[in-house]
C-alpha cells in the first residue's frame, strides 16, 4: 500500500500533532546517544595553509541566552509608548518559551478607551487560532455576562465598552496554566498594558489573573471583594470557563456583575 502523504494530509497531520502539544521534530529511526563517535570517520584536519582572513559570522537573530528575563521584560515594556508598541515588544521578547508552541500572539480585543479592562489567564485553542482573547465557549459566556449589565467589547462608547486581554499572550501547551516563572516575566508587560490603556478599573478573571495582579490565588475567597492591582481598583471574578464547569457558581458571578455595575454608576455620577 502506498503510504505517501499528500501535502494537504501532511499539513493536517502536523496541525494535529501541534494541537497535542508536540514541540520537537522526531526522526524515523531511534538515536543511541551513548554511541561513541567513529574516530575513523572524522574528516581530515584543515591544512595549516588555510587563509586566516575569513571572518567568523555571528547570527544576528540568535535568541538571548543570558540576562534576567524579568529585568529585560521590564525594560522592553517601559520602552513602549503605545499599545501597538507594546504588542511589538511582546512579539520581540524571546525569553518566554510559551511562544514556541503557540500559533499566534493574542494581544487584546475591544475598545482600548473602555472604563473596564478584563484580564484573563491565557488563550485557548480558539483564541490561538483567531489571535483574539475570549472567543471560544468561555468567551461567548463572558460576552453574555457583561451584556447583562450593558457592557460590550464592540461598543464605541468608552462608558459601555470592554477592553479584554490575558496575562499570557500565548497559548500554553495542552492548555495548562502559565507557571510562576512565566507569570513573573510577563507581568511587566501587563503592568505597562494597564498603564497605557488607563481604565478606571480592572476585572481579574480567575486564579492566574489574581496571582499576576494581586500576588495570591484563592478565587473563591477573593471574588466579589474590591482590591488594587496595577494601580487600579480591581474586582476578582470567576473565570467563565469555571462557570461552564460549575453552573451553580453563576449566582456569585451575577452578584459580582451587580457590584461592578454599581461601581460604574457611582463613578459616572
C-alpha positions as CSV (number, residue, x, y, z in Angstrom):
1,X,0.0,0.0,0.0
2,X,1.3,3.5,-0.9
3,X,1.9,5.4,2.4
4,X,2.9,8.6,0.7
5,X,1.0,11.6,2.2
6,X,-0.4,14.3,0.1
7,X,0.8,17.9,1.0
8,X,-2.7,18.5,2.4
9,X,-2.7,15.3,4.5
10,X,0.8,16.1,5.8
11,X,-0.2,19.6,6.8
12,X,-3.3,18.3,8.6
13,X,-1.2,15.7,10.4
14,X,1.3,18.3,11.5
15,X,-1.5,20.6,12.8
16,X,-3.0,17.7,14.8
17,X,0.4,17.0,16.4
18,X,0.8,20.6,17.3
19,X,-2.7,20.6,19.0
20,X,-1.4,17.7,21.1
21,X,1.4,19.8,22.3
22,X,4.3,18.4,20.2
23,X,7.1,21.0,20.1
24,X,10.0,19.0,18.6
25,X,10.5,17.0,15.4
26,X,11.2,13.3,15.8
27,X,13.2,11.3,13.3
28,X,12.1,8.0,11.7
29,X,14.9,6.0,13.4
30,X,15.9,6.0,17.1
31,X,19.2,7.7,18.1
32,X,21.5,6.0,20.6
33,X,23.1,8.9,22.5
34,X,25.6,6.5,24.2
35,X,27.3,5.5,21.0
36,X,30.8,7.0,20.7
37,X,31.7,8.8,17.5
38,X,33.7,6.9,15.0
39,X,37.1,8.4,15.1
40,X,38.0,7.0,11.7
41,X,35.0,8.7,10.1
42,X,36.2,12.1,11.2
43,X,37.2,14.5,8.3
44,X,40.9,15.2,7.9
45,X,42.2,18.3,9.7
46,X,42.2,21.5,7.8
47,X,45.7,22.3,6.5
48,X,47.7,25.0,8.2
49,X,47.9,26.9,4.9
50,X,44.2,27.8,5.1
51,X,43.8,31.6,4.7
52,X,43.1,33.2,8.1
53,X,41.3,36.2,6.6
54,X,37.9,34.5,6.6
55,X,35.7,36.4,9.2
56,X,33.6,34.4,11.7
57,X,29.9,35.2,11.2
58,X,27.7,35.7,14.3
59,X,23.9,35.1,13.7
60,X,22.2,38.4,14.2
61,X,18.8,37.0,15.2
62,X,20.0,34.5,17.8
63,X,17.7,34.4,20.8
64,X,19.2,35.7,24.1
65,X,20.8,33.1,26.3
66,X,21.7,35.2,29.3
67,X,20.5,38.1,31.4
68,X,17.5,38.4,33.7
69,X,14.2,37.7,31.8
70,X,12.1,39.8,34.2
71,X,14.5,42.8,34.0
72,X,14.6,42.6,30.2
73,X,10.8,42.3,30.1
74,X,10.6,45.4,32.4
75,X,12.9,47.4,30.1
76,X,11.2,46.3,26.9
77,X,7.7,47.2,28.4
78,X,8.9,50.5,29.7
79,X,10.2,51.5,26.2
80,X,6.7,51.0,24.7
81,X,4.9,54.3,24.3
82,X,1.7,53.0,22.7
83,X,-0.3,49.8,22.7
84,X,1.0,48.9,19.2
85,X,4.5,49.4,20.5
86,X,3.8,47.1,23.4
87,X,2.4,44.5,21.1
88,X,5.6,44.7,19.1
89,X,7.7,44.5,22.3
90,X,5.9,41.3,23.3
91,X,6.4,39.9,19.8
92,X,10.2,40.5,20.1
93,X,10.5,39.1,23.6
94,X,12.4,35.8,23.3
95,X,12.6,34.5,26.9
96,X,9.1,33.1,27.3
97,X,9.0,29.5,25.8
98,X,5.2,29.6,25.5
99,X,5.7,31.5,22.2
100,X,7.3,28.4,20.6
101,X,4.1,26.3,20.9
102,X,1.6,28.9,20.0
103,X,0.4,29.9,16.6
104,X,-0.4,33.5,17.3
105,X,0.3,36.2,19.8
106,X,-3.1,37.1,21.3
107,X,-2.8,40.7,22.5
108,X,-6.2,42.2,23.2
109,X,-9.7,42.9,21.9
110,X,-12.3,45.5,22.4
111,X,-12.1,49.3,22.9
112,X,-8.8,50.4,24.4
113,X,-10.5,53.5,25.8
114,X,-13.0,51.4,27.8
115,X,-13.5,52.2,31.5
116,X,-13.4,48.4,32.3
117,X,-10.4,46.2,31.4
118,X,-10.8,42.5,31.7
119,X,-7.7,40.4,32.4
120,X,-8.0,36.7,31.8
121,X,-5.5,33.9,32.1
122,X,-4.2,32.6,28.8
123,X,-5.6,31.9,25.3
124,X,-7.2,28.6,24.5
125,X,-7.4,26.8,21.1
126,X,-10.0,29.1,19.5
127,X,-8.2,32.2,20.8
128,X,-4.8,30.9,19.4
129,X,-6.4,30.3,16.0
130,X,-8.1,33.7,15.8
131,X,-5.5,35.8,17.6
132,X,-8.2,37.3,19.8
133,X,-8.9,36.7,23.5
134,X,-12.1,35.1,24.8
135,X,-13.7,33.9,21.5
136,X,-14.5,30.3,22.4
137,X,-17.3,29.0,24.6
138,X,-15.9,30.8,27.7
139,X,-15.7,34.0,25.6
140,X,-19.2,33.7,24.4
141,X,-20.4,33.3,28.0
142,X,-18.3,36.3,29.0
143,X,-20.0,38.4,26.3
144,X,-23.4,37.4,27.6
145,X,-22.5,38.1,31.2
146,X,-21.3,41.6,30.6
147,X,-24.1,42.4,28.1
148,X,-26.5,41.8,31.0
149,X,-25.1,44.9,32.7
150,X,-24.8,46.9,29.5
151,X,-21.1,46.4,28.6
152,X,-19.8,45.0,25.3
153,X,-16.4,44.7,23.7
154,X,-17.6,46.1,20.4
155,X,-19.1,49.3,21.8
156,X,-17.5,52.5,20.6
157,X,-18.7,54.4,23.7
158,X,-16.0,54.1,26.4
159,X,-18.6,54.1,29.1
160,X,-20.2,50.9,27.9
161,X,-17.3,49.2,26.3
162,X,-14.9,46.5,27.4
163,X,-11.2,46.0,26.7
164,X,-10.0,42.4,27.1
165,X,-6.6,40.8,27.4
166,X,-4.8,37.9,29.1
167,X,-1.9,37.5,31.5
168,X,-0.2,35.4,28.8
169,X,-0.5,36.4,25.2
170,X,0.5,32.8,24.1
171,X,-1.4,29.6,24.5
172,X,0.3,27.2,26.9
173,X,0.8,23.6,25.6
174,X,-2.2,21.4,26.3
175,X,-4.0,24.4,27.8
176,X,-2.0,24.2,31.1
177,X,-1.8,27.1,33.4
178,X,1.1,29.5,33.0
179,X,3.7,28.7,35.7
180,X,5.2,31.1,38.2
181,X,8.3,31.9,36.1
182,X,6.2,32.7,33.1
183,X,3.8,34.9,35.1
184,X,6.7,36.8,36.6
185,X,8.3,37.5,33.2
186,X,5.0,38.6,31.6
187,X,3.9,40.7,34.5
188,X,5.9,43.8,33.4
189,X,4.1,43.7,30.1
190,X,0.7,43.6,31.8
191,X,1.6,46.5,34.1
192,X,2.5,48.6,31.1
193,X,-0.6,47.4,29.2
194,X,-2.8,48.7,32.1
195,X,-0.9,51.9,32.3
196,X,-1.2,52.6,28.5
197,X,-4.9,51.6,28.4
198,X,-5.6,53.5,31.7
199,X,-9.0,52.0,32.5
200,X,-11.0,53.1,35.5
201,X,-10.9,49.6,36.9
202,X,-9.8,46.0,36.0
203,X,-11.5,42.7,36.3
204,X,-9.3,39.8,37.3
205,X,-10.7,36.7,35.8
206,X,-9.6,33.5,37.6
207,X,-6.7,32.4,39.8
208,X,-3.8,33.1,37.3
209,X,-5.0,36.7,36.8
210,X,-5.2,37.1,40.6
211,X,-1.7,35.7,41.1
212,X,-0.3,38.1,38.5
213,X,-2.2,41.2,39.7
214,X,-2.5,40.6,43.4
215,X,0.3,38.1,44.2
216,X,-2.1,35.5,45.5
217,X,-4.6,32.8,44.5
218,X,-7.9,31.6,46.0
219,X,-10.5,32.9,43.7
220,X,-13.4,31.5,45.8
221,X,-12.2,33.8,48.7
222,X,-11.1,36.7,46.6
223,X,-14.1,37.1,44.3
224,X,-16.5,39.8,44.9
225,X,-14.1,41.9,47.0
226,X,-12.5,45.0,45.6
227,X,-8.7,45.2,45.8
228,X,-6.0,47.0,43.9
229,X,-4.0,45.7,41.0
230,X,-1.6,47.5,38.6
231,X,-2.6,50.7,40.4
232,X,-6.3,50.4,39.6
233,X,-9.4,49.2,41.6
234,X,-9.6,45.5,40.8
235,X,-12.5,43.1,41.2
236,X,-11.7,39.3,41.1
237,X,-14.3,37.2,39.4
238,X,-14.8,33.5,38.5
239,X,-13.4,32.7,35.1
240,X,-16.2,31.9,32.5
241,X,-14.6,28.5,31.9
242,X,-15.1,27.7,35.6
243,X,-18.7,28.8,35.3
244,X,-19.2,26.4,32.4
245,X,-17.9,23.5,34.6
246,X,-19.8,24.7,37.7
247,X,-23.1,26.4,36.7
248,X,-24.3,26.9,40.3
249,X,-21.4,29.5,40.7
250,X,-23.2,31.7,38.2
251,X,-25.2,33.1,41.2
252,X,-21.9,34.5,42.7
253,X,-20.9,35.8,39.2
254,X,-24.1,37.7,38.8
255,X,-23.6,39.3,42.3
256,X,-20.2,40.4,41.2
257,X,-21.5,41.8,38.0
258,X,-24.0,43.9,40.0
259,X,-21.2,45.0,42.2
260,X,-19.3,46.2,39.1
261,X,-22.4,48.0,37.7
262,X,-22.9,49.8,41.0
263,X,-19.3,51.0,40.9
264,X,-19.6,52.2,37.4
265,X,-22.8,54.1,38.1
266,X,-21.2,55.6,41.2
267,X,-18.2,56.7,39.2
268,X,-20.3,58.2,36.5
269,X,-22.4,60.2,38.9
